[in-house]
Amino acid sequence: MPKRVAVGVVTSDKMDKTRRVEISRLEKHEKYGKFIRRKTVCTVHDENNESRLGDTVKIEECPPKSKMKRWTLLSVEQKSRLVDVNAMRANAEAAKK
């Protein structure tokens, strides 16, 4: 049976070699027909710490690596455009000195 592949967004990169990825989808309500946003949260193994917060990544199902990790990182599809304000302030302060 082929392994499942999914695309999601990294929502946490605080752990070493582990990422929290959310896979969003729209579902139609059975009775009312309204579209509802749903999400699946996966804990992903990132061996080289390639991904960062906000990156869009491609992940693949794998045998369990720990209690929660059942997915592994295949590639980073798109880098995040989030700006780290604290890093910018630190650089500005360093440039003044």
N, CA, C and O atoms as a CHARMM CRD file, in Angstrom:
* protein
*
  388
    1    1 MET  N      0.83400  -1.17600   0.00000 PROA 1      0.00000
    2    1 MET  CA     0.00000   0.00000   0.00000 PROA 1      0.00000
    3    1 MET  C      0.88600   1.25000   0.00000 PROA 1      0.00000
    4    1 MET  O      1.81900   1.33400   0.79800 PROA 1      0.00000
    5    2 PRO  N      0.61400   2.22100  -0.87800 PROA 2      0.00000
    6    2 PRO  CA     1.46700   3.41800  -0.93900 PROA 2      0.00000
    7    2 PRO  C      1.32300   4.28600   0.30600 PROA 2      0.00000
    8    2 PRO  O      0.27900   4.30700   0.95700 PROA 2      0.00000
    9    3 LYS  N      2.39200   4.99300   0.61400 PROA 3      0.00000
   10    3 LYS  CA     2.37900   5.88400   1.76700 PROA 3      0.00000
   11    3 LYS  C      1.64300   7.17000   1.40600 PROA 3      0.00000
   12    3 LYS  O      1.74600   7.66000   0.28100 PROA 3      0.00000
   13    4 ARG  N      0.90200   7.70900   2.37000 PROA 4      0.00000
   14    4 ARG  CA     0.17900   8.95500   2.13000 PROA 4      0.00000
   15    4 ARG  C      1.15100  10.13100   2.13300 PROA 4      0.00000
   16    4 ARG  O      2.09800  10.17100   2.91900 PROA 4      0.00000
   17    5 VAL  N      0.90000  11.08200   1.24300 PROA 5      0.00000
   18    5 VAL  CA     1.68000  12.31100   1.16400 PROA 5      0.00000
   19    5 VAL  C      0.71400  13.47100   1.33600 PROA 5      0.00000
   20    5 VAL  O     -0.38000  13.45900   0.77200 PROA 5      0.00000
   21    6 ALA  N      1.11200  14.46900   2.10900 PROA 6      0.00000
   22    6 ALA  CA     0.24600  15.62100   2.36700 PROA 6      0.00000
   23    6 ALA  C      1.07700  16.89700   2.35800 PROA 6      0.00000
   24    6 ALA  O      2.29800  16.86500   2.51000 PROA 6      0.00000
   25    7 VAL  N      0.38500  18.02200   2.17500 PROA 7      0.00000
   26    7 VAL  CA     1.03000  19.33600   2.20900 PROA 7      0.00000
   27    7 VAL  C      0.37800  20.13800   3.32000 PROA 7      0.00000
   28    7 VAL  O     -0.84800  20.20800   3.41000 PROA 7      0.00000
   29    8 GLY  N      1.21000  20.74800   4.17300 PROA 8      0.00000
   30    8 GLY  CA     0.69500  21.52000   5.29800 PROA 8      0.00000
   31    8 GLY  C      1.61900  22.66500   5.65600 PROA 8      0.00000
   32    8 GLY  O      2.63300  22.89400   4.99600 PROA 8      0.00000
   33    9 VAL  N      1.25600  23.38700   6.71300 PROA 9      0.00000
   34    9 VAL  CA     2.01100  24.55800   7.15900 PROA 9      0.00000
   35    9 VAL  C      2.58700  24.28100   8.55000 PROA 9      0.00000
   36    9 VAL  O      1.88800  23.77900   9.43100 PROA 9      0.00000
   37   10 VAL  N      3.85700  24.61000   8.73600 PROA 10     0.00000
   38   10 VAL  CA     4.52200  24.42200  10.02800 PROA 10     0.00000
   39   10 VAL  C      3.99000  25.46300  11.01300 PROA 10     0.00000
   40   10 VAL  O      4.05400  26.66300  10.74700 PROA 10     0.00000
   41   11 THR  N      3.46300  25.00000  12.15400 PROA 11     0.00000
   42   11 THR  CA     2.92900  25.91200  13.17100 PROA 11     0.00000
   43   11 THR  C      3.79100  25.96100  14.42400 PROA 11     0.00000
   44   11 THR  O      3.59000  26.82300  15.27900 PROA 11     0.00000
   45   12 SER  N      4.75200  25.04400  14.54100 PROA 12     0.00000
   46   12 SER  CA     5.66700  25.07800  15.68400 PROA 12     0.00000
   47   12 SER  C      6.99500  24.44200  15.27700 PROA 12     0.00000
   48   12 SER  O      7.03000  23.35300  14.70400 PROA 12     0.00000
   49   13 ASP  N      8.08800  25.14500  15.58700 PROA 13     0.00000
   50   13 ASP  CA     9.42000  24.60300  15.31400 PROA 13     0.00000
   51   13 ASP  C     10.29900  24.68300  16.55600 PROA 13     0.00000
   52   13 ASP  O     11.52000  24.78700  16.44400 PROA 13     0.00000
   53   14 LYS  N      9.69700  24.63600  17.72100 PROA 14     0.00000
   54   14 LYS  CA    10.42800  24.80200  18.97600 PROA 14     0.00000
   55   14 LYS  C     11.19500  23.55000  19.40300 PROA 14     0.00000
   56   14 LYS  O     12.13100  23.63400  20.19800 PROA 14     0.00000
   57   15 MET  N     10.79800  22.38800  18.87500 PROA 15     0.00000
   58   15 MET  CA    11.44100  21.14200  19.27200 PROA 15     0.00000
   59   15 MET  C     12.57200  20.79500  18.30600 PROA 15     0.00000
   60   15 MET  O     12.53200  21.17500  17.13600 PROA 15     0.00000
   61   16 ASP  N     13.56900  20.08100  18.79100 PROA 16     0.00000
   62   16 ASP  CA    14.68100  19.65800  17.94200 PROA 16     0.00000
   63   16 ASP  C     14.25100  18.46500  17.10000 PROA 16     0.00000
   64   16 ASP  O     13.77500  17.46200  17.63200 PROA 16     0.00000
   65   17 LYS  N     14.41900  18.57500  15.78600 PROA 17     0.00000
   66   17 LYS  CA    14.10900  17.52200  14.81200 PROA 17     0.00000
   67   17 LYS  C     12.62800  17.15600  14.76300 PROA 17     0.00000
   68   17 LYS  O     12.27400  16.10300  14.23400 PROA 17     0.00000
   69   18 THR  N     11.76600  18.00100  15.30200 PROA 18     0.00000
   70   18 THR  CA    10.32700  17.73800  15.31000 PROA 18     0.00000
   71   18 THR  C      9.59000  19.01400  14.93900 PROA 18     0.00000
   72   18 THR  O      9.93300  20.09700  15.41400 PROA 18     0.00000
   73   19 ARG  N      8.58200  18.88700  14.09500 PROA 19     0.00000
   74   19 ARG  CA     7.76200  20.02300  13.69200 PROA 19     0.00000
   75   19 ARG  C      6.28800  19.67800  13.87800 PROA 19     0.00000
   76   19 ARG  O      5.89700  18.51600  13.76400 PROA 19     0.00000
   77   20 ARG  N      5.48200  20.68100  14.16100 PROA 20     0.00000
   78   20 ARG  CA     4.02900  20.51800  14.23600 PROA 20     0.00000
   79   20 ARG  C      3.47300  21.11900  12.95600 PROA 20     0.00000
   80   20 ARG  O      3.67400  22.30200  12.67900 PROA 20     0.00000
   81   21 VAL  N      2.77100  20.29900  12.17400 PROA 21     0.00000
   82   21 VAL  CA     2.26800  20.72500  10.86800 PROA 21     0.00000
   83   21 VAL  C      0.74800  20.61300  10.86700 PROA 21     0.00000
   84   21 VAL  O      0.18700  19.60300  11.29300 PROA 21     0.00000
   85   22 GLU  N      0.08700  21.66700  10.38100 PROA 22     0.00000
   86   22 GLU  CA    -1.36200  21.66500  10.25200 PROA 22     0.00000
   87   22 GLU  C     -1.74000  21.51100   8.78300 PROA 22     0.00000
   88   22 GLU  O     -1.22500  22.21600   7.91500 PROA 22     0.00000
   89   23 ILE  N     -2.65400  20.57000   8.52300 PROA 23     0.00000
   90   23 ILE  CA    -3.17100  20.34700   7.18200 PROA 23     0.00000
   91   23 ILE  C     -4.62100  20.83500   7.19000 PROA 23     0.00000
   92   23 ILE  O     -5.47200  20.24900   7.86000 PROA 23     0.00000
   93   24 SER  N     -4.89900  21.90700   6.44600 PROA 24     0.00000
   94   24 SER  CA    -6.23600  22.50000   6.42500 PROA 24     0.00000
   95   24 SER  C     -7.06500  21.91800   5.29200 PROA 24     0.00000
   96   24 SER  O     -6.53900  21.51200   4.25600 PROA 24     0.00000
   97   25 ARG  N     -8.37700  21.88700   5.51300 PROA 25     0.00000
   98   25 ARG  CA    -9.28600  21.42400   4.46900 PROA 25     0.00000
   99   25 ARG  C    -10.65300  22.06200   4.69400 PROA 25     0.00000
  100   25 ARG  O    -10.94600  22.54500   5.78800 PROA 25     0.00000
  101   26 LEU  N    -11.48700  22.06300   3.65900 PROA 26     0.00000
  102   26 LEU  CA   -12.85900  22.53400   3.75700 PROA 26     0.00000
  103   26 LEU  C    -13.78500  21.33400   3.63000 PROA 26     0.00000
  104   26 LEU  O    -13.61800  20.50100   2.74000 PROA 26     0.00000
  105   27 GLU  N    -14.76200  21.25200   4.52700 PROA 27     0.00000
  106   27 GLU  CA   -15.75700  20.18500   4.47400 PROA 27     0.00000
  107   27 GLU  C    -17.13200  20.80900   4.37400 PROA 27     0.00000
  108   27 GLU  O    -17.40000  21.84400   4.98300 PROA 27     0.00000
  109   28 LYS  N    -17.99000  20.18500   3.61600 PROA 28     0.00000
  110   28 LYS  CA   -19.35600  20.66500   3.49100 PROA 28     0.00000
  111   28 LYS  C    -20.20800  20.02300   4.59000 PROA 28     0.00000
  112   28 LYS  O    -20.18200  18.80600   4.77200 PROA 28     0.00000
  113   29 HSD  N    -20.96100  20.84800   5.31700 PROA 29     0.00000
  114   29 HSD  CA   -21.83000  20.34700   6.36700 PROA 29     0.00000
  115   29 HSD  C    -22.93700  19.50300   5.74100 PROA 29     0.00000
  116   29 HSD  O    -23.55000  19.90500   4.75200 PROA 29     0.00000
  117   30 GLU  N    -23.18800  18.33700   6.32100 PROA 30     0.00000
  118   30 GLU  CA   -24.16100  17.40100   5.74900 PROA 30     0.00000
  119   30 GLU  C    -25.56000  18.00500   5.62600 PROA 30     0.00000
  120   30 GLU  O    -26.20900  17.88300   4.58800 PROA 30     0.00000
  121   31 LYS  N    -26.01300  18.65300   6.69100 PROA 31     0.00000
  122   31 LYS  CA   -27.39500  19.13700   6.72100 PROA 31     0.00000
  123   31 LYS  C    -27.54900  20.52600   6.09500 PROA 31     0.00000
  124   31 LYS  O    -28.46800  20.75200   5.30800 PROA 31     0.00000
  125   32 TYR  N    -26.66000  21.44900   6.43800 PROA 32     0.00000
  126   32 TYR  CA   -26.85300  22.84100   6.05400 PROA 32     0.00000
  127   32 TYR  C    -26.09100  23.24100   4.79200 PROA 32     0.00000
  128   32 TYR  O    -26.39800  24.26800   4.18700 PROA 32     0.00000
  129   33 GLY  N    -25.11300  22.45300   4.39300 PROA 33     0.00000
  130   33 GLY  CA   -24.37800  22.74900   3.16000 PROA 33     0.00000
  131   33 GLY  C    -23.31900  23.82200   3.29600 PROA 33     0.00000
  132   33 GLY  O    -22.64500  24.14500   2.31800 PROA 33     0.00000
  133   34 LYS  N    -23.15600  24.38100   4.47700 PROA 34     0.00000
  134   34 LYS  CA   -22.13500  25.40500   4.69800 PROA 34     0.00000
  135   34 LYS  C    -20.75900  24.75000   4.72800 PROA 34     0.00000
  136   34 LYS  O    -20.60200  23.64600   5.25000 PROA 34     0.00000
  137   35 PHE  N    -19.76600  25.43200   4.16900 PROA 35     0.00000
  138   35 PHE  CA   -18.40700  24.90800   4.19300 PROA 35     0.00000
  139   35 PHE  C    -17.73900  25.27700   5.50500 PROA 35     0.00000
  140   35 PHE  O    -17.77700  26.43200   5.92900 PROA 35     0.00000
  141   36 ILE  N    -17.12700  24.28900   6.14500 PROA 36     0.00000
  142   36 ILE  CA   -16.50000  24.44900   7.45300 PROA 36     0.00000
  143   36 ILE  C    -15.01000  24.18800   7.31200 PROA 36     0.00000
  144   36 ILE  O    -14.59200  23.23300   6.65800 PROA 36     0.00000
  145   37 ARG  N    -14.21300  25.05400   7.93800 PROA 37     0.00000
  146   37 ARG  CA   -12.76800  24.84900   7.93100 PROA 37     0.00000
  147   37 ARG  C    -12.41100  23.82600   8.99400 PROA 37     0.00000
  148   37 ARG  O    -12.80800  23.95200  10.15200 PROA 37     0.00000
  149   38 ARG  N    -11.66600  22.82200   8.59200 PROA 38     0.00000
  150   38 ARG  CA   -11.17800  21.80200   9.52600 PROA 38     0.00000
  151   38 ARG  C     -9.66100  21.72200   9.37400 PROA 38     0.00000
  152   38 ARG  O     -9.10400  22.14100   8.36000 PROA 38     0.00000
  153   39 LYS  N     -9.00800  21.18200  10.38900 PROA 39     0.00000
  154   39 LYS  CA    -7.56200  21.00900  10.29800 PROA 39     0.00000
  155   39 LYS  C     -7.15800  19.70300  10.96000 PROA 39     0.00000
  156   39 LYS  O     -7.80000  19.23500  11.90000 PROA 39     0.00000
  157   40 THR  N     -6.08800  19.13200  10.45300 PROA 40     0.00000
  158   40 THR  CA    -5.46800  17.95100  11.02900 PROA 40     0.00000
  159   40 THR  C     -4.07100  18.36100  11.48100 PROA 40     0.00000
  160   40 THR  O     -3.32400  18.98500  10.72700 PROA 40     0.00000
  161   41 VAL  N     -3.72700  18.01000  12.70600 PROA 41     0.00000
  162   41 VAL  CA    -2.41500  18.36100  13.24300 PROA 41     0.00000
  163   41 VAL  C     -1.54500  17.10700  13.24900 PROA 41     0.00000
  164   41 VAL  O     -1.93000  16.07500  13.79800 PROA 41     0.00000
  165   42 CYS  N     -0.36100  17.20900  12.62700 PROA 42     0.00000
  166   42 CYS  CA     0.58400  16.09200  12.55700 PROA 42     0.00000
  167   42 CYS  C      1.89600  16.50700  13.20900 PROA 42     0.00000
  168   42 CYS  O      2.31700  17.65800  13.09300 PROA 42     0.00000
  169   43 THR  N      2.53300  15.57900  13.88500 PROA 43     0.00000
  170   43 THR  CA     3.87400  15.79000  14.40300 PROA 43     0.00000
  171   43 THR  C      4.83700  15.11900  13.43900 PROA 43     0.00000
  172   43 THR  O      4.73700  13.91800  13.18900 PROA 43     0.00000
  173   44 VAL  N      5.76700  15.89100  12.90100 PROA 44     0.00000
  174   44 VAL  CA     6.60000  15.47000  11.78000 PROA 44     0.00000
  175   44 VAL  C      8.06700  15.41500  12.19400 PROA 44     0.00000
  176   44 VAL  O      8.54700  16.28800  12.91700 PROA 44     0.00000
  177   45 HSD  N      8.77600  14.38500  11.73300 PROA 45     0.00000
  178   45 HSD  CA    10.20900  14.25700  11.97700 PROA 45     0.00000
  179   45 HSD  C     10.97200  15.03100  10.90700 PROA 45     0.00000
  180   45 HSD  O     10.81900  14.76500   9.71500 PROA 45     0.00000
  181   46 ASP  N     11.79100  15.98500  11.33300 PROA 46     0.00000
  182   46 ASP  CA    12.61500  16.81200  10.43700 PROA 46     0.00000
  183   46 ASP  C     14.07100  16.61600  10.84300 PROA 46     0.00000
  184   46 ASP  O     14.58200  17.33600  11.70000 PROA 46     0.00000
  185   47 GLU  N     14.72800  15.65600  10.23500 PROA 47     0.00000
  186   47 GLU  CA    16.07600  15.23100  10.63800 PROA 47     0.00000
  187   47 GLU  C     17.08300  16.37700  10.65300 PROA 47     0.00000
  188   47 GLU  O     17.87600  16.47700  11.58900 PROA 47     0.00000
  189   48 ASN  N     17.07200  17.25200   9.63400 PROA 48     0.00000
  190   48 ASN  CA    18.08500  18.30600   9.51100 PROA 48     0.00000
  191   48 ASN  C     17.60000  19.67200   9.95800 PROA 48     0.00000
  192   48 ASN  O     18.27800  20.66800   9.71000 PROA 48     0.00000
  193   49 ASN  N     16.45300  19.75000  10.60600 PROA 49     0.00000
  194   49 ASN  CA    15.87300  21.02700  11.03900 PROA 49     0.00000
  195   49 ASN  C     15.79500  22.03500   9.88500 PROA 49     0.00000
  196   49 ASN  O     16.15900  23.20000  10.04600 PROA 49     0.00000
  197   50 GLU  N     15.32000  21.57800   8.72600 PROA 50     0.00000
  198   50 GLU  CA    15.24700  22.41100   7.52000 PROA 50     0.00000
  199   50 GLU  C     14.11300  23.41800   7.58100 PROA 50     0.00000
  200   50 GLU  O     14.27500  24.55400   7.13600 PROA 50     0.00000
  201   51 SER  N     12.97400  23.02800   8.12000 PROA 51     0.00000
  202   51 SER  CA    11.78600  23.87300   8.05900 PROA 51     0.00000
  203   51 SER  C     11.73800  24.85100   9.23000 PROA 51     0.00000
  204   51 SER  O     12.32800  24.62400  10.28700 PROA 51     0.00000
  205   52 ARG  N     11.02400  25.93400   9.00600 PROA 52     0.00000
  206   52 ARG  CA    10.85300  26.96800  10.02000 PROA 52     0.00000
  207   52 ARG  C      9.36700  27.29000  10.15100 PROA 52     0.00000
  208   52 ARG  O      8.55500  26.82500   9.35100 PROA 52     0.00000
  209   53 LEU  N      9.02000  28.07000  11.13800 PROA 53     0.00000
  210   53 LEU  CA     7.65300  28.46600  11.39900 PROA 53     0.00000
  211   53 LEU  C      7.05400  29.15900  10.17000 PROA 53     0.00000
  212   53 LEU  O      7.65000  30.09100   9.63200 PROA 53     0.00000
  213   54 GLY  N      5.88300  28.70600   9.73200 PROA 54     0.00000
  214   54 GLY  CA     5.18900  29.32100   8.60300 PROA 54     0.00000
  215   54 GLY  C      5.51600  28.72000   7.25100 PROA 54     0.00000
  216   54 GLY  O      4.86400  29.06400   6.26500 PROA 54     0.00000
  217   55 ASP  N      6.49900  27.83500   7.16300 PROA 55     0.00000
  218   55 ASP  CA     6.85400  27.20200   5.88600 PROA 55     0.00000
  219   55 ASP  C      5.76600  26.22700   5.44800 PROA 55     0.00000
  220   55 ASP  O      5.12500  25.58200   6.27800 PROA 55     0.00000
  221   56 THR  N      5.56400  26.12900   4.13300 PROA 56     0.00000
  222   56 THR  CA     4.68600  25.11500   3.57300 PROA 56     0.00000
  223   56 THR  C      5.55500  23.90900   3.24300 PROA 56     0.00000
  224   56 THR  O      6.54300  24.03500   2.52000 PROA 56     0.00000
  225   57 VAL  N      5.19200  22.73500   3.77100 PROA 57     0.00000
  226   57 VAL  CA     6.03200  21.54600   3.63100 PROA 57     0.00000
  227   57 VAL  C      5.24200  20.36800   3.08300 PROA 57     0.00000
  228   57 VAL  O      4.02100  20.29600   3.22600 PROA 57     0.00000
  229   58 LYS  N      5.96400  19.44200   2.45100 PROA 58     0.00000
  230   58 LYS  CA     5.38000  18.18900   1.99300 PROA 58     0.00000
  231   58 LYS  C      5.85100  17.10200   2.94600 PROA 58     0.00000
  232   58 LYS  O      7.04900  16.96300   3.19400 PROA 58     0.00000
  233   59 ILE  N      4.89400  16.32100   3.48700 PROA 59     0.00000
  234   59 ILE  CA     5.22000  15.28700   4.46100 PROA 59     0.00000
  235   59 ILE  C      4.71900  13.93100   3.98300 PROA 59     0.00000
  236   59 ILE  O      3.80600  13.84600   3.16200 PROA 59     0.00000
  237   60 GLU  N      5.33100  12.87000   4.51000 PROA 60     0.00000
  238   60 GLU  CA     4.98200  11.51200   4.11000 PROA 60     0.00000
  239   60 GLU  C      4.79200  10.65000   5.35000 PROA 60     0.00000
  240   60 GLU  O      5.51700  10.78000   6.33600 PROA 60     0.00000
  241   61 GLU  N      3.80700   9.77400   5.27900 PROA 61     0.00000
  242   61 GLU  CA     3.53900   8.84100   6.36500 PROA 61     0.00000
  243   61 GLU  C      4.72800   7.89100   6.51800 PROA 61     0.00000
  244   61 GLU  O      5.35200   7.51500   5.52500 PROA 61     0.00000
  245   62 CYS  N      5.04500   7.50200   7.76100 PROA 62     0.00000
  246   62 CYS  CA     6.16800   6.59400   8.00900 PROA 62     0.00000
  247   62 CYS  C      5.85100   5.73900   9.23800 PROA 62     0.00000
  248   62 CYS  O      4.88600   6.01800   9.95000 PROA 62     0.00000
  249   63 PRO  N      6.64100   4.71800   9.49100 PROA 63     0.00000
  250   63 PRO  CA     6.46800   3.94600  10.72400 PROA 63     0.00000
  251   63 PRO  C      6.71000   4.84700  11.93700 PROA 63     0.00000
  252   63 PRO  O      7.44300   5.83000  11.82300 PROA 63     0.00000
  253   64 PRO  N      6.12700   4.54600  13.07400 PROA 64     0.00000
  254   64 PRO  CA     6.26200   5.41400  14.24800 PROA 64     0.00000
  255   64 PRO  C      7.71500   5.64100  14.65400 PROA 64     0.00000
  256   64 PRO  O      8.49500   4.69800  14.78300 PROA 64     0.00000
  257   65 LYS  N      8.06000   6.91600  14.85200 PROA 65     0.00000
  258   65 LYS  CA     9.40500   7.27100  15.30400 PROA 65     0.00000
  259   65 LYS  C      9.40600   7.56400  16.80100 PROA 65     0.00000
  260   65 LYS  O     10.44900   7.48900  17.45000 PROA 65     0.00000
  261   66 SER  N      8.24200   7.89700  17.34600 PROA 66     0.00000
  262   66 SER  CA     8.08600   8.12500  18.78700 PROA 66     0.00000
  263   66 SER  C      6.60500   7.98800  19.11200 PROA 66     0.00000
  264   66 SER  O      5.82500   7.51400  18.28600 PROA 66     0.00000
  265   67 LYS  N      6.22400   8.39800  20.29800 PROA 67     0.00000
  266   67 LYS  CA     4.82400   8.26700  20.71500 PROA 67     0.00000
  267   67 LYS  C      3.88400   9.04000  19.78400 PROA 67     0.00000
  268   67 LYS  O      2.79100   8.56200  19.48100 PROA 67     0.00000
  269   68 MET  N      4.29200  10.21600  19.33200 PROA 68     0.00000
  270   68 MET  CA     3.42600  11.06700  18.52700 PROA 68     0.00000
  271   68 MET  C      3.83000  11.15300  17.04700 PROA 68     0.00000
  272   68 MET  O      2.98200  11.41100  16.19300 PROA 68     0.00000
  273   69 LYS  N      5.10000  10.94200  16.74100 PROA 69     0.00000
  274   69 LYS  CA     5.57900  11.16800  15.37200 PROA 69     0.00000
  275   69 LYS  C      5.27200   9.98900  14.46000 PROA 69     0.00000
  276   69 LYS  O      5.76000   8.87800  14.66700 PROA 69     0.00000
  277   70 ARG  N      4.44600  10.25700  13.43900 PROA 70     0.00000
  278   70 ARG  CA     4.07300   9.24200  12.45900 PROA 70     0.00000
  279   70 ARG  C      4.31100   9.71800  11.03200 PROA 70     0.00000
  280   70 ARG  O      3.94400   9.03200  10.07800 PROA 70     0.00000
  281   71 TRP  N      4.92200  10.88700  10.88400 PROA 71     0.00000
  282   71 TRP  CA     5.16600  11.48900   9.57400 PROA 71     0.00000
  283   71 TRP  C      6.62000  11.93600   9.49200 PROA 71     0.00000
  284   71 TRP  O      7.25400  12.19900  10.51400 PROA 71     0.00000
  285   72 THR  N      7.14700  12.02200   8.26400 PROA 72     0.00000
  286   72 THR  CA     8.49600  12.51800   8.04700 PROA 72     0.00000
  287   72 THR  C      8.46800  13.59500   6.97000 PROA 72     0.00000
  288   72 THR  O      7.61600  13.57400   6.08200 PROA 72     0.00000
  289   73 LEU  N      9.39800  14.52800   7.05500 PROA 73     0.00000
  290   73 LEU  CA     9.45900  15.64600   6.12100 PROA 73     0.00000
  291   73 LEU  C     10.07900  15.20000   4.79900 PROA 73     0.00000
  292   73 LEU  O     11.15600  14.60400   4.78300 PROA 73     0.00000
  293   74 LEU  N      9.40000  15.48800   3.69700 PROA 74     0.00000
  294   74 LEU  CA     9.95100  15.20800   2.37000 PROA 74     0.00000
  295   74 LEU  C     10.69000  16.42400   1.82800 PROA 74     0.00000
  296   74 LEU  O     11.84900  16.32200   1.42500 PROA 74     0.00000
  297   75 SER  N     10.01900  17.57900   1.81800 PROA 75     0.00000
  298   75 SER  CA    10.64600  18.78800   1.28300 PROA 75     0.00000
  299   75 SER  C      9.93100  20.03200   1.79400 PROA 75     0.00000
  300   75 SER  O      8.79300  19.97300   2.26000 PROA 75     0.00000
  301   76 VAL  N     10.63000  21.15800   1.69300 PROA 76     0.00000
  302   76 VAL  CA    10.03800  22.45300   2.00200 PROA 76     0.00000
  303   76 VAL  C      9.55700  23.02400   0.67800 PROA 76     0.00000
  304   76 VAL  O     10.36500  23.34200  -0.19500 PROA 76     0.00000
  305   77 GLU  N      8.23800  23.15600   0.52500 PROA 77     0.00000
  306   77 GLU  CA     7.65500  23.62300  -0.73300 PROA 77     0.00000
  307   77 GLU  C      7.81600  25.13000  -0.89300 PROA 77     0.00000
  308   77 GLU  O      8.16600  25.60600  -1.97200 PROA 77     0.00000
  309   78 GLN  N      7.56000  25.88600   0.18100 PROA 78     0.00000
  310   78 GLN  CA     7.63000  27.34000   0.11200 PROA 78     0.00000
  311   78 GLN  C      8.11000  27.88000   1.44900 PROA 78     0.00000
  312   78 GLN  O      7.58900  27.50800   2.50100 PROA 78     0.00000
  313   79 LYS  N      9.10700  28.76100   1.40600 PROA 79     0.00000
  314   79 LYS  CA     9.63100  29.35500   2.62900 PROA 79     0.00000
  315   79 LYS  C      8.66400  30.41000   3.16000 PROA 79     0.00000
  316   79 LYS  O      7.92000  31.02500   2.39700 PROA 79     0.00000
  317   80 SER  N      8.68500  30.60500   4.44900 PROA 80     0.00000
  318   80 SER  CA     7.80800  31.56200   5.11000 PROA 80     0.00000
  319   80 SER  C      8.24000  32.98900   4.80000 PROA 80     0.00000
  320   80 SER  O      9.42000  33.26900   4.59000 PROA 80     0.00000
  321   81 ARG  N      7.26800  33.86900   4.77800 PROA 81     0.00000
  322   81 ARG  CA     7.55900  35.29400   4.59800 PROA 81     0.00000
  323   81 ARG  C      7.35900  36.05500   5.89300 PROA 81     0.00000
  324   81 ARG  O      7.30100  37.28400   5.89300 PROA 81     0.00000
  325   82 LEU  N      7.25400  35.32600   7.00700 PROA 82     0.00000
  326   82 LEU  CA     7.09600  35.96800   8.30700 PROA 82     0.00000
  327   82 LEU  C      8.37000  36.71800   8.66700 PROA 82     0.00000
  328   82 LEU  O      9.47500  36.25700   8.37800 PROA 82     0.00000
  329   83 VAL  N      8.21100  37.87300   9.29900 PROA 83     0.00000
  330   83 VAL  CA     9.34700  38.69500   9.68100 PROA 83     0.00000
  331   83 VAL  C      9.57600  38.53100  11.17200 PROA 83     0.00000
  332   83 VAL  O      8.64400  38.64400  11.96800 PROA 83     0.00000
  333   84 ASP  N     10.82400  38.26200  11.54900 PROA 84     0.00000
  334   84 ASP  CA    11.17700  38.14800  12.95600 PROA 84     0.00000
  335   84 ASP  C     11.52500  39.54700  13.47600 PROA 84     0.00000
  336   84 ASP  O     12.62500  40.04700  13.24100 PROA 84     0.00000
  337   85 VAL  N     10.58900  40.16700  14.17600 PROA 85     0.00000
  338   85 VAL  CA    10.74200  41.53900  14.64300 PROA 85     0.00000
  339   85 VAL  C     11.89000  41.64500  15.64900 PROA 85     0.00000
  340   85 VAL  O     12.65600  42.60800  15.60600 PROA 85     0.00000
  341   86 ASN  N     12.01700  40.68700  16.53700 PROA 86     0.00000
  342   86 ASN  CA    13.08900  40.73300  17.54400 PROA 86     0.00000
  343   86 ASN  C     14.46400  40.69100  16.88500 PROA 86     0.00000
  344   86 ASN  O     15.37600  41.40000  17.31100 PROA 86     0.00000
  345   87 ALA  N     14.62100  39.86500  15.84900 PROA 87     0.00000
  346   87 ALA  CA    15.90400  39.79300  15.14600 PROA 87     0.00000
  347   87 ALA  C     16.20700  41.10900  14.44100 PROA 87     0.00000
  348   87 ALA  O     17.35700  41.54900  14.41800 PROA 87     0.00000
  349   88 MET  N     15.18400  41.74500  13.86300 PROA 88     0.00000
  350   88 MET  CA    15.37900  43.02700  13.20000 PROA 88     0.00000
  351   88 MET  C     15.81900  44.09600  14.19000 PROA 88     0.00000
  352   88 MET  O     16.70800  44.89400  13.89200 PROA 88     0.00000
  353   89 ARG  N     15.19800  44.11500  15.37000 PROA 89     0.00000
  354   89 ARG  CA    15.56500  45.09200  16.40000 PROA 89     0.00000
  355   89 ARG  C     16.99500  44.86400  16.87500 PROA 89     0.00000
  356   89 ARG  O     17.74600  45.81900  17.07500 PROA 89     0.00000
  357   90 ALA  N     17.37100  43.60800  17.05500 PROA 90     0.00000
  358   90 ALA  CA    18.73800  43.28400  17.49600 PROA 90     0.00000
  359   90 ALA  C     19.76000  43.73200  16.45600 PROA 90     0.00000
  360   90 ALA  O     20.81400  44.26300  16.80700 PROA 90     0.00000
  361   91 ASN  N     19.45200  43.51900  15.17200 PROA 91     0.00000
  362   91 ASN  CA    20.36100  43.96700  14.10500 PROA 91     0.00000
  363   91 ASN  C     20.47400  45.48000  14.06500 PROA 91     0.00000
  364   91 ASN  O     21.55900  46.02200  13.85300 PROA 91     0.00000
  365   92 ALA  N     19.36000  46.15900  14.26800 PROA 92     0.00000
  366   92 ALA  CA    19.37600  47.62800  14.26400 PROA 92     0.00000
  367   92 ALA  C     20.20000  48.15200  15.43100 PROA 92     0.00000
  368   92 ALA  O     20.96400  49.10600  15.27900 PROA 92     0.00000
  369   93 GLU  N     20.04600  47.53000  16.59500 PROA 93     0.00000
  370   93 GLU  CA    20.80600  47.95900  17.78100 PROA 93     0.00000
  371   93 GLU  C     22.30100  47.71300  17.57200 PROA 93     0.00000
  372   93 GLU  O     23.13200  48.52600  17.97600 PROA 93     0.00000
  373   94 ALA  N     22.63300  46.59400  16.94300 PROA 94     0.00000
  374   94 ALA  CA    24.03800  46.26800  16.69700 PROA 94     0.00000
  375   94 ALA  C     24.64200  47.24500  15.68400 PROA 94     0.00000
  376   94 ALA  O     25.81800  47.59500  15.78400 PROA 94     0.00000
  377   95 ALA  N     23.85100  47.67800  14.72700 PROA 95     0.00000
  378   95 ALA  CA    24.34100  48.61600  13.71400 PROA 95     0.00000
  379   95 ALA  C     24.60000  50.00300  14.31500 PROA 95     0.00000
  380   95 ALA  O     25.49700  50.71500  13.86500 PROA 95     0.00000
  381   96 LYS  N     23.82300  50.38400  15.32300 PROA 96     0.00000
  382   96 LYS  CA    23.99500  51.68700  15.97500 PROA 96     0.00000
  383   96 LYS  C     25.28200  51.75400  16.76400 PROA 96     0.00000
  384   96 LYS  O     25.89500  52.81700  16.86500 PROA 96     0.00000
  385   97 LYS  N     25.70500  50.61700  17.33300 PROA 97     0.00000
  386   97 LYS  CA    26.88900  50.58700  18.20500 PROA 97     0.00000
  387   97 LYS  C     28.15100  50.55600  17.46200 PROA 97     0.00000
  388   97 LYS  O     29.22200  50.52800  18.06700 PROA 97     0.00000
